[in-house]
Amino acid sequence: MAKKVRITPAKAIAKANLRRAETGKKPITMNSLAVQAGVAATTITRLARTDDKATSAFSLDFAGKIVTVLDCEIEDLVEVSEAAESTIQP
């Protein structure tokens, strides 16, 4: 069975904000993540919506920028699951 990769920036932001709250830092928003990572806010929004176009343009360089800003691990940003098998009709 094939694996499906999903980008989950909202979940990564939530985890980062829990850590930030423990140290008294302000929470980070999707918009501030975009600014600090040097990408368009619409790109982060598209990723959060699992937009196929944005997800296909996702690169390791881009992932590196996000995990650096959020001070998290790649596992916090990417979710891997079993993809549903498609049924092919003869």
JOPESUL-V706926 format. One line per field, one symbol per residue. ss: DSSP state (~ for helix, > for strand, _ for the rest). psi: psi as a letter, one per 30 degrees, with the letter a starting at -180 (. if undefined). burial: b if it has 9 or more other ideal C-beta (glycine too) atoms within 8 Angstrom, else e. A space follows every 10 residues. Layout:
ss: ???
psi: ???
burial: ???
This chain:
ss: __>>>>>_~~ ~~~~~~~~~~ ~~_______~ ~~~~~~~___ ~~~~~~~~__ _~~~~~___~ ~~~~~~~~~~ ___~~~~>>> >>________
psi: klkkkkkiee eeeeeeeeee efgglklkle eeeeeefhlk efeeeeefgh keeeeffkle eeeeeefeef halefffkkk lkkkkkkkk.
burial: eeeeebbbbe bbbebbbebb beeeeeebeb eebbeebebe bebbbbbbee eeebbeebee ebbebbbebb ebeeebbbee eeeeeeeeee
